[in-house]
């Protein structure tokens, strides 16, 4: 028991001694560079370490005795004490001695009388006695008799004015806008196709050509359809002659029937022949109309003023009704189609102006006006579409171009601006220091867009108020300030 105690005490003491020397060395080294306060800190570490070593080693000795008795009082049976007396002999600095206070009678047993033992470690007691004065000296500040304790370190006083520069928040008329991005589309777009069947004789337009309404762009077997139209005209003339002849015969049969010479059968035959002749004439005239229409359709024409975006078929191709020949677009007027958040639905109305730019002309602005607003919000994107008509008389803009701009919701709205350097962000909130009576007050703001190096303020600062523009990192709410003239 005591042998294990001695080993434990020795190992603990060796470990703690090394910690003490390390603390003392660190304290002395710090004192050389840090002065009186650092030396006191090192001395406090030495004193506290000494106390802990004494207490820890004493606990280690007591717990070693508990290995037998299981109780911190080191109570052991008397028979064991007489049998193992050699183990209680002094070993190293620790030894076991009978305690001055006897064991209570109610804990004694007849079979095994109990004796209270006490484990003593003189060196641990010395460590406690040596460490306490050092700790007290350190906590007391090491002051000599009659010497006042050192003054606490001086902190920067919030009452010391901080030199800053300031600027006045100004108001300027600015359009209240909604940023938009979208694509330009042709107002009218069509695929010109063949209307009759036959060989494509000729194309009279090419990619990029500009067309006028009803301008011919292709010929589809026009000679054949012209001949068919002439044939239809001849059949009309033939049918018309037959109808005239049948009408005359009917007139004679009517006269003879009145005199009683013609039989009823001859009269009825003349009537039927006249009716058939008139019907044949109408059919021939209808066929002539179709033939002339086919002649016209064999000459393909532009349906409106446009530009050829693509030629699909060429001369020599055999085409049928519906075969694509050209794709044309009307780029005299374009549609700027954009998507807007549903929260702006009440603000988007017809005839509102839209100003935008394109990458091809970054220094030029284009303008249009809203002409349609979608009645439905996209459930997936929570956006709705609206479009603006954009005049393009000089054809500078091309269909399919990406554009970005602004929808002007309200023109010339008075808006507050402050210098950009006066605004800073803290915890995700934009703030400024408003200077009133040489005192800086911290205030949160609602920032808008940055325009020409100035920050738009939607709320939090009024026009005419003064804001700090420098020294913001040194300011606190309520900090006194002094105005500093900026260097030229």
C-alpha positions in Angstrom: 0.0 0.0 0.0 2.6 2.5 1.1 5.0 1.4 -1.7 2.4 2.1 -4.3 1.7 5.4 -2.6 5.4 6.3 -2.8 5.6 5.5 -6.5 2.5 7.5 -7.2 3.7 10.4 -5.2 7.1 10.4 -6.8 5.7 10.4 -10.4 3.2 13.1 -9.7 5.7 15.2 -7.9 8.2 14.9 -10.8 5.5 15.9 -13.3 4.3 18.9 -11.4 7.9 20.0 -10.7 8.6 20.2 -14.4 5.4 22.2 -14.8 6.5 24.6 -12.0 9.8 25.2 -13.7 8.1 25.8 -17.0 5.7 28.3 -15.5 8.6 30.1 -13.7 10.6 30.3 -16.9 7.7 31.6 -18.9 6.9 34.2 -16.2 10.5 35.4 -16.1 10.7 35.6 -19.9 7.5 37.4 -20.2 8.5 39.8 -17.4 11.6 40.7 -19.3 9.5 42.0 -22.2 6.2 42.8 -20.5 7.2 44.5 -17.3 5.8 44.3 -13.8 2.4 42.9 -14.7 3.9 40.0 -16.5 6.3 39.2 -13.6 3.3 39.1 -11.3 1.5 36.8 -13.6 4.5 34.4 -13.6 4.8 34.5 -9.8 1.0 33.8 -9.5 1.5 30.7 -11.7 4.4 29.5 -9.5 2.4 29.9 -6.3 -0.8 28.3 -7.7 1.2 25.4 -9.0 2.9 24.8 -5.7 -0.5 24.7 -3.9 -1.9 22.3 -6.5 1.2 20.0 -6.2 0.8 19.7 -2.5 -2.9 19.0 -2.6 -2.6 16.6 -5.5 0.2 14.6 -4.0 -1.5 14.5 -0.6 -4.6 13.2 -2.4 -2.5 10.6 -4.2 -1.1 9.3 -0.8 -4.6 9.1 0.8 -6.0 7.3 -2.2 -3.1 4.8 -2.0 -4.2 4.0 1.5 -7.7 3.6 0.3 -6.7 0.7 -1.9 -7.0 -1.4 1.3 -9.7 0.2 3.4 -11.9 1.8 0.6 -12.3 4.9 2.8 -10.4 8.1 2.9 -9.8 7.9 6.7 -7.2 5.2 6.1 -8.9 2.9 8.6 -7.4 -0.6 8.6 -8.0 -3.8 10.7 -5.7 -4.2 13.7 -4.6 -7.7 12.7 -3.6 -6.4 9.3 -1.6 -3.7 11.0 0.4 -6.2 13.1 0.9 -8.5 10.1 2.0 -5.8 7.7 3.8 -3.5 10.0 7.0 -3.6 7.9 5.0 -2.0 5.1 4.1 0.9 7.3 7.8 1.8 7.9 8.8 5.3 6.5 9.5 5.1 2.8 10.8 8.1 1.0 9.0 11.2 2.2 5.7 9.5 3.0 4.9 7.4 6.0 1.8 6.0 7.8 1.2 6.8 11.5 -1.7 6.2 13.8 -4.3 8.9 13.8 -4.7 11.0 16.9 -8.5 10.7 16.7 -9.6 7.2 17.7 -12.1 5.2 15.7 -15.7 5.5 17.0 -16.8 2.5 19.1 -19.7 1.8 16.9 -17.3 0.9 14.1 -15.2 -1.5 16.2 -15.7 -5.3 15.7 -14.7 -8.0 18.1 -13.3 -10.2 15.4 -11.2 -7.5 13.8 -10.5 -4.4 15.9 -10.1 -1.3 13.6 -7.3 1.3 14.0 -7.5 4.7 12.2 -4.2 5.4 10.3 -3.0 8.7 8.8 -0.6 9.1 5.8 1.9 12.0 6.1 3.9 13.6 3.3 6.0 16.4 4.7 7.2 17.7 1.3 3.6 18.1 0.2 2.9 20.3 3.2 6.0 22.3 2.4 4.8 22.8 -1.1 1.5 24.2 0.1 3.2 26.5 2.7 5.6 27.7 0.0 3.0 28.3 -2.7 0.4 30.2 -0.7 2.7 33.2 0.1 3.8 33.4 -3.6 0.2 33.4 -4.6 -0.8 36.0 -2.1 2.2 38.2 -3.2 1.2 37.9 -6.8 -2.5 38.7 -6.1 -1.4 41.6 -3.9 0.5 43.0 -6.8 3.9 42.8 -5.1 3.6 46.3 -3.6 6.1 47.5 -1.1 4.9 49.1 2.1 3.6 52.5 1.5 3.6 52.0 -2.3 0.3 52.5 -4.1 -1.0 49.7 -6.4 -0.3 50.3 -10.1 -3.1 52.1 -12.0 -5.2 50.0 -14.4 -4.3 50.4 -18.1 -5.9 53.3 -19.7 -8.6 52.6 -22.3 -9.6 54.8 -25.2 -12.3 57.1 -23.9 -15.6 57.3 -25.8 -15.6 61.0 -25.0 -12.5 61.7 -27.0 -13.6 63.4 -30.3 -12.7 61.5 -33.4 -11.8 63.7 -36.5 -13.9 62.9 -39.5 -15.1 64.3 -42.8 -18.8 64.7 -43.5 -21.2 65.2 -46.4 -24.8 66.3 -46.7 -27.5 64.0 -48.0 -29.0 65.5 -51.2 -32.3 65.0 -53.0 -32.5 64.6 -56.8 -35.3 63.6 -59.1 -34.9 60.0 -60.2 -37.2 57.7 -62.2 -38.6 54.8 -60.1 -37.8 51.8 -62.2 -38.0 48.1 -62.4 -34.8 46.4 -63.9 -35.8 44.0 -66.7 -34.0 41.6 -69.1 -35.5 39.9 -72.1 -35.3 39.2 -75.8 -36.3 41.1 -78.9 -38.6 39.4 -81.3 -39.9 40.4 -84.7 -43.4 41.8 -84.5 -44.5 39.7 -87.5 -42.8 36.5 -88.7 -43.9 34.1 -91.4 -42.8 31.1 -93.4 -43.7 31.7 -97.0 -44.7 28.4 -98.7 -45.8 27.1 -102.1 -49.5 27.2 -102.8 -49.5 25.1 -106.0 -47.8 21.9 -107.0 -45.0 21.9 -109.6 -41.4 22.7 -110.4 -39.9 25.7 -108.7 -38.8 27.7 -111.7 -37.2 30.7 -110.1 -36.5 32.4 -106.7 -36.3 36.2 -106.8 -35.2 36.9 -103.2 -32.2 35.9 -101.2 -31.1 35.9 -97.5 -31.1 39.4 -96.1 -33.2 41.0 -98.9 -35.9 43.4 -97.9 -39.3 42.9 -99.4 -42.4 45.0 -99.9 -45.9 43.6 -99.5 -47.0 41.6 -102.6 -43.5 41.6 -104.1 -42.9 38.3 -106.1 -40.3 36.1 -104.6 -40.6 32.8 -106.5 -42.3 31.2 -109.6 -43.7 27.7 -109.5 -44.4 26.2 -113.0 -46.2 29.4 -114.1 -46.2 28.4 -117.8 -48.2 25.3 -117.1 -50.8 27.1 -115.0 -51.1 29.9 -117.6 -51.9 27.3 -120.2 -54.4 25.6 -118.0 -56.0 29.0 -117.4 -56.3 29.6 -121.2 -57.8 26.1 -121.6 -60.4 27.0 -118.9 -61.2 30.2 -120.7 -61.9 28.3 -124.0 -64.2 25.9 -122.2 -66.1 28.8 -120.8 -66.6 30.2 -124.3 -67.7 26.8 -125.5 -70.1 26.3 -122.7 -71.5 29.8 -123.2 -72.2 29.1 -126.9 -73.9 25.9 -126.0 -76.0 27.7 -123.5 -77.1 30.3 -126.0 -78.0 27.6 -128.5 -80.0 25.7 -126.0 -81.8 28.9 -125.1 -82.9 29.5 -128.6 -84.2 26.0 -129.1 -86.2 26.4 -125.9 -87.8 29.6 -127.3 -88.8 27.9 -130.5 -90.4 25.0 -128.6 -92.4 27.3 -126.5 -93.8 29.1 -129.6 -94.7 25.8 -131.3 -96.3 24.5 -128.1 -98.5 27.5 -128.0 -99.8 26.9 -131.6 -100.2 23.2 -130.9 -97.7 22.0 -133.4 -94.9 20.8 -130.9 -95.5 17.8 -128.7 -95.1 18.1 -125.0 -92.1 15.8 -125.1 -90.2 18.0 -127.4 -91.0 21.0 -125.2 -89.7 19.2 -122.1 -86.5 18.1 -123.8 -85.7 21.7 -124.9 -86.2 22.9 -121.3 -83.8 20.3 -120.0 -81.2 21.0 -122.6 -81.3 24.7 -121.8 -80.9 24.0 -118.1 -77.9 21.7 -118.7 -76.2 24.3 -120.9 -76.5 27.0 -118.3 -75.1 24.6 -115.6 -72.2 23.6 -117.8 -71.4 27.3 -118.4 -71.3 28.0 -114.7 -68.9 25.0 -114.2 -66.6 26.2 -116.9 -66.6 29.7 -115.5 -65.7 28.3 -112.1 -62.9 26.2 -113.5 -61.6 29.2 -115.3 -61.6 31.1 -112.0 -59.6 28.3 -110.3 -57.1 28.2 -113.3 -56.6 31.9 -113.1 -56.1 31.7 -109.3 -53.5 29.0 -109.8 -51.7 31.2 -112.2 -51.6 33.9 -109.6 -50.6 31.4 -106.8 -47.8 30.1 -109.0 -46.2 33.6 -108.5 -45.2 33.5 -104.8 -45.5 37.0 -103.2 -44.4 38.5 -99.8 -47.4 38.8 -97.5 -46.1 42.0 -95.7 -43.1 44.3 -95.6 -40.3 42.2 -94.3 -36.8 41.0 -94.6 -35.8 37.5 -95.8 -34.3 35.7 -92.8 -33.8 32.4 -94.6 -34.3 30.9 -98.1 -35.3 27.3 -97.7 -35.9 26.1 -101.3 -34.2 26.8 -104.6 -34.9 26.7 -108.3 -35.4 23.2 -109.7 -37.0 21.8 -106.5 -40.4 20.1 -106.9 -42.8 21.5 -104.4 -46.3 20.9 -103.3 -48.8 23.1 -101.5 -47.3 23.9 -98.0 -43.7 23.3 -99.0 -41.6 26.1 -97.2 -39.8 28.4 -99.5 -38.7 31.4 -97.3 -38.8 32.6 -93.7 -39.3 36.3 -93.4 -39.5 38.7 -90.5 -40.9 42.2 -90.1 -38.2 44.0 -88.1 -39.6 47.5 -88.7 -41.1 47.1 -85.2 -39.8 44.6 -82.6 -41.3 43.2 -79.5 -39.3 43.3 -76.3 -40.6 40.4 -74.2 -39.5 40.3 -70.6 -40.4 38.5 -67.3 -41.3 40.4 -64.1 -41.8 39.2 -60.5 -45.4 38.7 -59.6 -45.0 41.3 -56.8 -44.8 44.0 -59.5 -48.0 42.9 -61.3 -50.0 45.9 -60.0 -47.3 48.4 -61.2 -47.0 47.1 -64.8 -49.5 48.8 -67.1 -49.9 49.5 -70.8 -48.1 52.5 -72.3 -45.4 52.6 -69.6 -42.0 53.4 -71.2 -39.2 50.9 -71.3 -35.6 52.0 -71.9 -33.0 49.3 -72.7 -29.6 48.7 -74.2 -28.0 45.9 -76.2 -24.5 44.6 -76.4 -24.1 45.7 -80.0 -24.7 49.3 -79.1 -23.7 49.7 -75.4 -23.7 53.5 -75.6 -27.1 53.8 -77.2 -30.4 53.6 -75.5 -33.6 52.3 -77.2 -37.1 53.0 -76.0 -40.5 51.3 -76.4 -43.9 51.2 -74.7 -45.7 48.3 -73.1 -48.5 47.0 -75.4 -49.4 43.7 -73.7 -49.4 42.2 -70.2 -49.9 38.5 -69.6 -52.9 37.7 -67.5 -51.2 34.6 -66.0 -48.3 34.1 -63.6 -46.0 31.1 -64.3 -46.5 28.7 -61.4 -42.9 27.4 -61.6 -41.0 30.7 -61.8 -43.6 33.0 -60.1 -43.0 35.5 -63.0 -45.4 37.0 -65.5 -44.6 38.2 -69.0 -45.2 41.6 -70.7 -44.1 43.0 -74.0 -43.2 46.4 -75.4 -43.3 47.6 -79.0 -40.0 49.1 -80.1 -39.7 51.1 -83.3 -36.8 50.0 -85.5 -37.0 52.2 -88.5 -33.3 52.2 -89.1 -33.1 48.4 -88.6 -30.3 48.7 -86.1 -31.8 46.1 -83.8 -32.1 42.5 -84.8 -34.7 40.0 -83.8 -33.4 37.5 -81.2 -31.1 40.0 -79.5 -30.7 39.9 -75.7 -31.5 43.2 -74.1 -31.4 44.7 -70.5 -33.0 47.8 -69.3 -35.6 49.4 -67.0 -39.3 49.7 -66.9 -40.1 53.3 -65.8 -42.8 52.9 -63.2 -42.9 56.5 -62.0 -40.8 59.4 -63.5 -38.9 62.1 -61.6 -39.4 60.8 -58.0 -37.4 62.9 -55.4 -34.7 60.5 -54.1 -32.1 60.9 -51.3 -28.4 60.3 -52.2 -25.3 60.0 -50.0 -21.7 59.4 -50.9 -20.9 55.7 -51.4 -18.1 55.8 -48.8 -20.5 56.8 -46.0 -22.3 53.5 -46.2 -21.1 50.3 -44.5 -22.6 46.9 -43.8 -22.8 45.3 -40.4 -24.5 41.9 -39.7 -26.1 42.2 -43.1 -27.6 45.6 -42.4 -26.6 48.8 -44.2 -25.8 51.7 -41.9 -24.5 55.2 -41.8 -23.4 57.6 -39.0 -25.5 60.7 -39.0 -23.7 63.6 -37.3 -25.9 65.9 -35.1 -24.4 68.5 -32.8 -20.9 67.0 -33.2 -22.1 63.6 -32.1 -22.2 60.6 -34.4 -25.4 58.5 -34.3 -25.6 55.0 -35.8 -28.6 54.6 -38.1 -29.8 51.7 -40.3 -30.9 52.6 -43.9 -32.7 51.0 -46.8 -30.2 51.2 -49.7 -31.3 51.5 -53.3 -29.1 51.4 -56.4 -25.7 53.0 -56.9 -25.9 55.8 -59.4 -22.8 57.8 -60.5 -20.8 56.9 -57.4 -23.6 57.8 -55.0 -25.8 55.5 -52.9 -29.5 55.8 -53.4 -31.3 55.8 -50.0 -34.9 54.5 -49.9 -35.3 55.0 -46.2 -33.5 56.0 -43.0 -31.9 59.3 -44.0 -33.6 62.5 -45.0 -32.3 65.1 -47.4 -30.2 67.7 -45.6 -28.9 65.4 -42.9 -25.1 65.2 -42.4 -23.4 61.8 -42.6 -19.8 60.8 -41.8 -17.6 59.9 -44.8 -14.3 58.9 -43.1 -13.1 57.4 -39.8 -16.1 55.1 -39.7 -14.1 52.3 -38.1 -13.3 54.5 -35.1 -16.9 55.6 -34.5 -19.5 54.2 -32.1 -23.1 55.3 -31.5 -22.9 58.5 -29.5 -19.2 59.1 -30.3 -18.2 62.8 -30.2 -16.6 64.0 -33.4 -14.7 66.9 -34.7 -14.9 68.0 -38.4 -11.7 67.6 -40.3 -11.0 69.5 -43.5 -10.1 67.0 -46.2 -6.7 67.3 -47.7 -6.8 68.7 -51.3 
